[in-house]
Each structure stands twice: as structure tokens, then as C-alpha cells.
Amino acid sequence: MDDLIEIRSLFWASGVIEISNYYHTISQTCSQVKVESMMREKTKKFLLETYAFETNDVFFKPTCAINPRFCNSLEEAIDYFCGSVGFVTNNHWTDINFVHSKTKNIGDQCFSMGSYCFTGINGNTIDAEYTFIYNSDGKVLVHHSSIPFNNI
């Protein structure tokens, strides 16, 4: 169980970094229309390899989502990553580190919660907290991410 969660966490992090690097590479040489099309395809491939959109309803509450606040479809998730919110395109992520607080296997599903730190190319960091639930194929069924509460 812990091995699956570690592997899936690394797969997710490397996929986000790869998409971010891809965007920052192609945006230097391609037209904006071409970049958008290429990014949507690359992001869709990542999401279908990582999330269970093809076989289940996926519950996805992204870290920085505003409108919509929840991604209830593959298209909304694509838009979050590389569209209007641009979580991977507006930030050039170079590293993502997971710290698992608790993991548990219940039936054929794996649960994991903890924190992850995103590091940008300029050294800026964002700490967030997550919950992932994976199905028996290791794909994400539930992904909730939020910025830690700051006493204001």
C-alpha cells in the first residue's frame, strides 16, 4: 500500500512538472493557439493516466480553483491545469515534495493525506495540504487540495 501511494505520488508530481516544463518550452517557439492545443492534449493524457475519469466520477477540489471551485469533469480539470486558472502554465514548477501524514488501505482503495510543497523556477514555494483516494488501478478517485489555514 505505501509503495503504491509513494509511486503514484511521484508519478503525479513528475507529471505536473513535465507539463509545466513542456509549456515553458513550447511557449517560446509556437503561436498561442498552437500552444493551447498542444497543452490541452498533453494535460489530457496526464489526467487520463493519473485520474479515473474514464471509469468513475472523480471528485477533484483543486488548490487554487475559483470558478469553478470544483472540477467535476475531465474538461474542467484540463482547464484548471492549463486553461483559465493555469496551475501548471502560470507557475513553472520544478519540484514537488510530498509528506504523507497518514495512509490507509480500505478494501481495494488507498487513502493518503498530508502536505506537498511546490517549488517554482525562481525558488518560490507554495505549501498545500492534500487528500488522495486511489482505486485498485492506482488512479485518483478523490483529490482535495487546499492552502493551510492562516489565522487572519
PyMOL commands that set and color helices and strands:
alter all, ss='L'
color gray80, all
select helices_A, chain A and resi 2-26+32-50+74-82
alter helices_A, ss='H'
color red, helices_A
select strands_A, chain A and resi 59-61+93-106+109-120+125-134+140-146
alter strands_A, ss='S'
color yellow, strands_A
deselect
rebuild
show_as cartoon
